[in-house]
Amino acid sequence: KETVPYLILMDITLPGMNGLEAIKWLKEGDVTATIPIIAISASAMTADIKRGYQAGAIRYITKPINVTEAIEVVREILDQR
């Protein structure tokens, strides 16, 4: 049996396929298309954040991560599911 996550935390800087490509790929999948994705990146320019949302991220958190804020975002998204 496959286990489908309730939420994905996606680092944008990944080896090989970058996080934006991975988000797009997940959003095209039959099983993964509806899973909310939070993008996480040190790239905090407006254009970077916009690309994250355009790829399909539901939220974009910049590094260094504010742990309290990140937990609130995760709770908010999981409460909606």
Order of alpha helices (4+ residues) and beta strands (2+ residues): beta-alpha-beta-alpha-beta-alpha
